[in-house]
Amino acid sequence: MLYPEDFKQKVISVLGDNETIIKGLDSGSEIIGRYLNDSSYLNISAKEIVDAFEKGDINDIYLKAKRKLIIEELYREWIDLYQCFEYEESHGEYLDSVCCNYMKLKK
């Protein structure tokens, strides 16, 4: 599986540029989907929320929620790429225009 360059850059910007992420993206590993899924959980406790509101400082909570939304969108994009790849592998043809864009990378 090949990841589009823009997808790679978005993943790196959110998950970081550690060796495992870079290697997974460059090799087309399916583990990237797992990392995105695992990272999409919002780790904010009720205490954090209450404390932030009481202090009048909700910026940290906002940034965590914003990051979660970005990761969820990337995970949906990963699912689309993966489904396209799987469909093409099993049927020998493209699923739809998303797949056509993906398959252009292979040429």
VMD Tcl script that builds the backbone (N, CA, C; Angstrom):
set m [mol new atoms 321]
animate dup $m
set s [atomselect $m all]
$s set {name element resname resid chain x y z} {
  {N N MET 1 A 0.855 -1.174 0.000}
  {CA C MET 1 A 0.000 0.000 0.000}
  {C C MET 1 A 0.897 1.231 0.000}
  {N N LEU 2 A 0.567 2.184 -0.843}
  {CA C LEU 2 A 1.314 3.438 -0.907}
  {C C LEU 2 A 0.489 4.550 -0.271}
  {N N TYR 3 A 1.132 5.339 0.554}
  {CA C TYR 3 A 0.442 6.476 1.154}
  {C C TYR 3 A 0.759 7.739 0.366}
  {N N PRO 4 A -0.260 8.540 0.046}
  {CA C PRO 4 A -0.001 9.810 -0.635}
  {C C PRO 4 A 0.884 10.705 0.237}
  {N N GLU 5 A 1.711 11.482 -0.413}
  {CA C GLU 5 A 2.661 12.332 0.314}
  {C C GLU 5 A 1.945 13.298 1.254}
  {N N ASP 6 A 0.820 13.863 0.814}
  {CA C ASP 6 A 0.104 14.807 1.687}
  {C C ASP 6 A -0.457 14.090 2.916}
  {N N PHE 7 A -0.895 12.851 2.752}
  {CA C PHE 7 A -1.382 12.064 3.880}
  {C C PHE 7 A -0.232 11.813 4.860}
  {N N LYS 8 A 0.917 11.429 4.327}
  {CA C LYS 8 A 2.086 11.203 5.180}
  {C C LYS 8 A 2.402 12.437 6.021}
  {N N GLN 9 A 2.412 13.586 5.374}
  {CA C GLN 9 A 2.757 14.817 6.079}
  {C C GLN 9 A 1.737 15.144 7.168}
  {N N LYS 10 A 0.465 14.906 6.890}
  {CA C LYS 10 A -0.565 15.158 7.902}
  {C C LYS 10 A -0.393 14.221 9.098}
  {N N VAL 11 A -0.094 12.962 8.828}
  {CA C VAL 11 A 0.104 11.998 9.912}
  {C C VAL 11 A 1.307 12.400 10.758}
  {N N ILE 12 A 2.393 12.751 10.114}
  {CA C ILE 12 A 3.602 13.158 10.837}
  {C C ILE 12 A 3.338 14.396 11.680}
  {N N SER 13 A 2.563 15.337 11.134}
  {CA C SER 13 A 2.299 16.576 11.884}
  {C C SER 13 A 1.485 16.320 13.148}
  {N N VAL 14 A 0.687 15.257 13.156}
  {CA C VAL 14 A -0.153 14.962 14.317}
  {C C VAL 14 A 0.475 13.918 15.239}
  {N N LEU 15 A 1.028 12.856 14.661}
  {CA C LEU 15 A 1.569 11.778 15.478}
  {C C LEU 15 A 3.062 11.935 15.773}
  {N N GLY 16 A 3.707 12.818 15.055}
  {CA C GLY 16 A 5.131 13.041 15.269}
  {C C GLY 16 A 5.972 12.322 14.237}
  {N N ASP 17 A 7.228 12.666 14.218}
  {CA C ASP 17 A 8.116 12.105 13.207}
  {C C ASP 17 A 9.078 11.077 13.788}
  {N N ASN 18 A 8.550 10.268 14.711}
  {CA C ASN 18 A 9.424 9.238 15.271}
  {C C ASN 18 A 9.680 8.142 14.229}
  {N N GLU 19 A 10.698 7.371 14.475}
  {CA C GLU 19 A 11.158 6.370 13.514}
  {C C GLU 19 A 10.075 5.358 13.145}
  {N N THR 20 A 9.277 4.953 14.109}
  {CA C THR 20 A 8.232 3.954 13.857}
  {C C THR 20 A 7.178 4.488 12.895}
  {N N ILE 21 A 6.760 5.727 13.096}
  {CA C ILE 21 A 5.754 6.343 12.219}
  {C C ILE 21 A 6.318 6.499 10.811}
  {N N ILE 22 A 7.510 7.054 10.700}
  {CA C ILE 22 A 8.136 7.261 9.386}
  {C C ILE 22 A 8.294 5.931 8.648}
  {N N LYS 23 A 8.788 4.940 9.337}
  {CA C LYS 23 A 8.991 3.624 8.723}
  {C C LYS 23 A 7.655 3.031 8.259}
  {N N GLY 24 A 6.621 3.143 9.094}
  {CA C GLY 24 A 5.306 2.630 8.725}
  {C C GLY 24 A 4.726 3.330 7.507}
  {N N LEU 25 A 4.893 4.642 7.451}
  {CA C LEU 25 A 4.393 5.403 6.302}
  {C C LEU 25 A 5.168 5.055 5.031}
  {N N ASP 26 A 6.487 4.989 5.151}
  {CA C ASP 26 A 7.311 4.705 3.972}
  {C C ASP 26 A 7.120 3.290 3.442}
  {N N SER 27 A 6.838 2.349 4.328}
  {CA C SER 27 A 6.660 0.963 3.892}
  {C C SER 27 A 5.212 0.641 3.532}
  {N N GLY 28 A 4.295 1.590 3.789}
  {CA C GLY 28 A 2.888 1.341 3.495}
  {C C GLY 28 A 2.225 0.427 4.498}
  {N N SER 29 A 2.756 0.390 5.682}
  {CA C SER 29 A 2.255 -0.518 6.705}
  {C C SER 29 A 0.842 -0.162 7.166}
  {N N GLU 30 A 0.065 -1.197 7.420}
  {CA C GLU 30 A -1.292 -1.018 7.938}
  {C C GLU 30 A -1.283 -0.548 9.388}
  {N N ILE 31 A -0.147 -0.626 10.058}
  {CA C ILE 31 A -0.055 -0.220 11.461}
  {C C ILE 31 A -0.379 1.263 11.630}
  {N N ILE 32 A -0.244 2.034 10.573}
  {CA C ILE 32 A -0.570 3.459 10.632}
  {C C ILE 32 A -2.040 3.636 11.009}
  {N N GLY 33 A -2.905 2.808 10.463}
  {CA C GLY 33 A -4.323 2.859 10.824}
  {C C GLY 33 A -4.523 2.583 12.302}
  {N N ARG 34 A -3.782 1.636 12.829}
  {CA C ARG 34 A -3.884 1.313 14.257}
  {C C ARG 34 A -3.420 2.481 15.120}
  {N N TYR 35 A -2.309 3.101 14.719}
  {CA C TYR 35 A -1.808 4.263 15.464}
  {C C TYR 35 A -2.832 5.396 15.456}
  {N N LEU 36 A -3.432 5.639 14.301}
  {CA C LEU 36 A -4.433 6.702 14.215}
  {C C LEU 36 A -5.646 6.377 15.080}
  {N N ASN 37 A -6.114 5.151 14.997}
  {CA C ASN 37 A -7.270 4.751 15.795}
  {C C ASN 37 A -6.967 4.860 17.283}
  {N N ASP 38 A -5.839 4.322 17.693}
  {CA C ASP 38 A -5.469 4.372 19.112}
  {C C ASP 38 A -5.288 5.804 19.600}
  {N N SER 39 A -4.784 6.676 18.741}
  {CA C SER 39 A -4.523 8.061 19.132}
  {C C SER 39 A -5.770 8.931 19.134}
  {N N SER 40 A -6.863 8.419 18.596}
  {CA C SER 40 A -8.067 9.240 18.471}
  {C C SER 40 A -8.869 9.339 19.766}
  {N N TYR 41 A -8.486 8.556 20.761}
  {CA C TYR 41 A -9.215 8.622 22.026}
  {C C TYR 41 A -8.831 9.895 22.768}
  {N N LEU 42 A -9.820 10.573 23.295}
  {CA C LEU 42 A -9.603 11.828 24.011}
  {C C LEU 42 A -9.312 11.519 25.465}
  {N N ASN 43 A -8.114 11.812 25.873}
  {CA C ASN 43 A -7.688 11.503 27.230}
  {C C ASN 43 A -7.811 12.724 28.130}
  {N N ILE 44 A -9.026 13.119 28.384}
  {CA C ILE 44 A -9.284 14.238 29.286}
  {C C ILE 44 A -10.202 13.744 30.389}
  {N N SER 45 A -9.735 13.877 31.607}
  {CA C SER 45 A -10.547 13.423 32.735}
  {C C SER 45 A -11.576 14.496 33.095}
  {N N ALA 46 A -12.596 14.085 33.795}
  {CA C ALA 46 A -13.611 15.032 34.273}
  {C C ALA 46 A -12.958 16.084 35.166}
  {N N LYS 47 A -11.990 15.677 35.968}
  {CA C LYS 47 A -11.287 16.605 36.851}
  {C C LYS 47 A -10.567 17.692 36.048}
  {N N GLU 48 A -9.914 17.289 34.948}
  {CA C GLU 48 A -9.239 18.264 34.088}
  {C C GLU 48 A -10.216 19.289 33.535}
  {N N ILE 49 A -11.368 18.817 33.114}
  {CA C ILE 49 A -12.377 19.705 32.545}
  {C C ILE 49 A -12.883 20.681 33.596}
  {N N VAL 50 A -13.241 20.161 34.753}
  {CA C VAL 50 A -13.746 21.005 35.837}
  {C C VAL 50 A -12.683 22.019 36.255}
  {N N ASP 51 A -11.462 21.566 36.459}
  {CA C ASP 51 A -10.377 22.468 36.859}
  {C C ASP 51 A -10.164 23.574 35.827}
  {N N ALA 52 A -10.183 23.215 34.573}
  {CA C ALA 52 A -9.971 24.205 33.513}
  {C C ALA 52 A -11.073 25.257 33.513}
  {N N PHE 53 A -12.308 24.832 33.649}
  {CA C PHE 53 A -13.409 25.787 33.673}
  {C C PHE 53 A -13.356 26.668 34.913}
  {N N GLU 54 A -12.998 26.091 36.044}
  {CA C GLU 54 A -12.915 26.871 37.277}
  {C C GLU 54 A -11.797 27.912 37.198}
  {N N LYS 55 A -10.723 27.585 36.513}
  {CA C LYS 55 A -9.607 28.522 36.348}
  {C C LYS 55 A -9.827 29.479 35.179}
  {N N GLY 56 A -10.834 29.194 34.382}
  {CA C GLY 56 A -11.101 30.028 33.209}
  {C C GLY 56 A -10.100 29.799 32.085}
  {N N ASP 57 A -9.434 28.658 32.097}
  {CA C ASP 57 A -8.427 28.347 31.086}
  {C C ASP 57 A -8.793 27.046 30.391}
  {N N ILE 58 A -9.543 27.152 29.309}
  {CA C ILE 58 A -9.979 25.951 28.605}
  {C C ILE 58 A -9.170 25.707 27.329}
  {N N ASN 59 A -8.125 26.483 27.113}
  {CA C ASN 59 A -7.335 26.353 25.894}
  {C C ASN 59 A -6.740 24.959 25.741}
  {N N ASP 60 A -6.193 24.387 26.809}
  {CA C ASP 60 A -5.589 23.060 26.734}
  {C C ASP 60 A -6.611 22.007 26.332}
  {N N ILE 61 A -7.799 22.103 26.892}
  {CA C ILE 61 A -8.869 21.156 26.544}
  {C C ILE 61 A -9.280 21.344 25.088}
  {N N TYR 62 A -9.376 22.603 24.663}
  {CA C TYR 62 A -9.705 22.894 23.263}
  {C C TYR 62 A -8.673 22.271 22.326}
  {N N LEU 63 A -7.390 22.441 22.629}
  {CA C LEU 63 A -6.331 21.905 21.769}
  {C C LEU 63 A -6.368 20.381 21.714}
  {N N LYS 64 A -6.639 19.741 22.836}
  {CA C LYS 64 A -6.753 18.275 22.849}
  {C C LYS 64 A -7.947 17.820 22.011}
  {N N ALA 65 A -9.066 18.512 22.133}
  {CA C ALA 65 A -10.258 18.159 21.353}
  {C C ALA 65 A -10.017 18.397 19.861}
  {N N LYS 66 A -9.345 19.488 19.535}
  {CA C LYS 66 A -9.038 19.805 18.134}
  {C C LYS 66 A -8.133 18.721 17.536}
  {N N ARG 67 A -7.124 18.299 18.300}
  {CA C ARG 67 A -6.221 17.234 17.850}
  {C C ARG 67 A -7.005 15.945 17.611}
  {N N LYS 68 A -7.940 15.642 18.487}
  {CA C LYS 68 A -8.775 14.445 18.344}
  {C C LYS 68 A -9.560 14.495 17.034}
  {N N LEU 69 A -10.133 15.646 16.724}
  {CA C LEU 69 A -10.891 15.788 15.472}
  {C C LEU 69 A -10.002 15.579 14.251}
  {N N ILE 70 A -8.798 16.121 14.296}
  {CA C ILE 70 A -7.866 15.966 13.178}
  {C C ILE 70 A -7.490 14.494 13.010}
  {N N ILE 71 A -7.220 13.815 14.108}
  {CA C ILE 71 A -6.848 12.395 14.038}
  {C C ILE 71 A -8.025 11.556 13.544}
  {N N GLU 72 A -9.232 11.870 13.981}
  {CA C GLU 72 A -10.406 11.136 13.494}
  {C C GLU 72 A -10.554 11.293 11.989}
  {N N GLU 73 A -10.330 12.491 11.474}
  {CA C GLU 73 A -10.417 12.732 10.030}
  {C C GLU 73 A -9.330 11.948 9.291}
  {N N LEU 74 A -8.123 11.945 9.830}
  {CA C LEU 74 A -7.034 11.171 9.213}
  {C C LEU 74 A -7.339 9.677 9.244}
  {N N TYR 75 A -7.945 9.215 10.313}
  {CA C TYR 75 A -8.296 7.799 10.387}
  {C C TYR 75 A -9.348 7.450 9.334}
  {N N ARG 76 A -10.330 8.324 9.141}
  {CA C ARG 76 A -11.327 8.087 8.080}
  {C C ARG 76 A -10.655 8.069 6.710}
  {N N GLU 77 A -9.691 8.961 6.509}
  {CA C GLU 77 A -8.952 8.988 5.247}
  {C C GLU 77 A -8.151 7.691 5.077}
  {N N TRP 78 A -7.548 7.212 6.166}
  {CA C TRP 78 A -6.802 5.962 6.112}
  {C C TRP 78 A -7.737 4.806 5.735}
  {N N ILE 79 A -8.918 4.774 6.326}
  {CA C ILE 79 A -9.888 3.721 6.005}
  {C C ILE 79 A -10.219 3.749 4.515}
  {N N ASP 80 A -10.459 4.925 3.965}
  {CA C ASP 80 A -10.744 5.046 2.529}
  {C C ASP 80 A -9.580 4.504 1.693}
  {N N LEU 81 A -8.362 4.890 2.049}
  {CA C LEU 81 A -7.192 4.407 1.313}
  {C C LEU 81 A -7.062 2.897 1.415}
  {N N TYR 82 A -7.267 2.383 2.608}
  {CA C TYR 82 A -7.134 0.943 2.822}
  {C C TYR 82 A -8.200 0.165 2.046}
  {N N GLN 83 A -9.446 0.652 2.086}
  {CA C GLN 83 A -10.519 -0.027 1.353}
  {C C GLN 83 A -10.245 -0.013 -0.143}
  {N N CYS 84 A -9.730 1.085 -0.631}
  {CA C CYS 84 A -9.385 1.178 -2.043}
  {C C CYS 84 A -8.313 0.158 -2.390}
  {N N PHE 85 A -7.277 0.112 -1.576}
  {CA C PHE 85 A -6.177 -0.828 -1.787}
  {C C PHE 85 A -6.686 -2.268 -1.775}
  {N N GLU 86 A -7.476 -2.605 -0.775}
  {CA C GLU 86 A -8.004 -3.967 -0.659}
  {C C GLU 86 A -8.905 -4.322 -1.845}
  {N N TYR 87 A -9.746 -3.386 -2.264}
  {CA C TYR 87 A -10.656 -3.643 -3.383}
  {C C TYR 87 A -9.863 -3.891 -4.662}
  {N N GLU 88 A -8.879 -3.040 -4.899}
  {CA C GLU 88 A -8.078 -3.184 -6.104}
  {C C GLU 88 A -7.310 -4.503 -6.081}
  {N N GLU 89 A -6.786 -4.866 -4.916}
  {CA C GLU 89 A -6.044 -6.117 -4.792}
  {C C GLU 89 A -6.931 -7.329 -5.080}
  {N N SER 90 A -8.170 -7.311 -4.610}
  {CA C SER 90 A -9.031 -8.481 -4.770}
  {C C SER 90 A -9.824 -8.496 -6.072}
  {N N HIS 91 A -10.097 -7.315 -6.653}
  {CA C HIS 91 A -10.923 -7.254 -7.857}
  {C C HIS 91 A -10.162 -6.849 -9.117}
  {N N GLY 92 A -8.973 -6.325 -8.942}
  {CA C GLY 92 A -8.200 -5.899 -10.104}
  {C C GLY 92 A -8.721 -4.648 -10.765}
  {N N GLU 93 A -9.598 -3.939 -10.086}
  {CA C GLU 93 A -10.123 -2.686 -10.631}
  {C C GLU 93 A -10.324 -1.693 -9.497}
  {N N TYR 94 A -10.560 -0.456 -9.877}
  {CA C TYR 94 A -10.704 0.600 -8.884}
  {C C TYR 94 A -12.129 0.673 -8.360}
  {N N LEU 95 A -12.243 1.064 -7.107}
  {CA C LEU 95 A -13.540 1.153 -6.455}
  {C C LEU 95 A -14.290 2.418 -6.863}
  {N N ASP 96 A -13.621 3.562 -6.847}
  {CA C ASP 96 A -14.247 4.838 -7.188}
  {C C ASP 96 A -13.169 5.871 -7.437}
  {N N SER 97 A -13.541 7.139 -7.491}
  {CA C SER 97 A -12.574 8.188 -7.803}
  {C C SER 97 A -11.498 8.316 -6.732}
  {N N VAL 98 A -11.840 8.030 -5.473}
  {CA C VAL 98 A -10.816 8.053 -4.424}
  {C C VAL 98 A -9.738 7.035 -4.761}
  {N N CYS 99 A -10.165 5.867 -5.192}
  {CA C CYS 99 A -9.203 4.833 -5.568}
  {C C CYS 99 A -8.395 5.262 -6.776}
  {N N CYS 100 A -9.038 5.901 -7.705}
  {CA C CYS 100 A -8.300 6.354 -8.880}
  {C C CYS 100 A -7.184 7.292 -8.458}
  {N N ASN 101 A -7.462 8.178 -7.520}
  {CA C ASN 101 A -6.421 9.078 -7.026}
  {C C ASN 101 A -5.326 8.290 -6.331}
  {N N TYR 102 A -5.701 7.298 -5.553}
  {CA C TYR 102 A -4.723 6.460 -4.875}
  {C C TYR 102 A -3.885 5.682 -5.888}
  {N N MET 103 A -4.533 5.115 -6.863}
  {CA C MET 103 A -3.834 4.257 -7.803}
  {C C MET 103 A -2.875 5.050 -8.680}
  {N N LYS 104 A -3.111 6.341 -8.873}
  {CA C LYS 104 A -2.172 7.163 -9.636}
  {C C LYS 104 A -0.795 7.152 -8.979}
  {N N LEU 105 A -0.778 6.953 -7.682}
  {CA C LEU 105 A 0.501 6.911 -6.960}
  {C C LEU 105 A 1.326 5.697 -7.360}
  {N N LYS 106 A 0.670 4.646 -7.785}
  {CA C LYS 106 A 1.365 3.409 -8.112}
  {C C LYS 106 A 2.072 3.484 -9.458}
  {N N LYS 107 A 1.647 4.419 -10.284}
  {CA C LYS 107 A 2.196 4.501 -11.654}
  {C C LYS 107 A 3.516 5.221 -11.669}
}
mol reanalyze $m
mol bondsrecalc $m
mol representation Tube
mol addrep $m
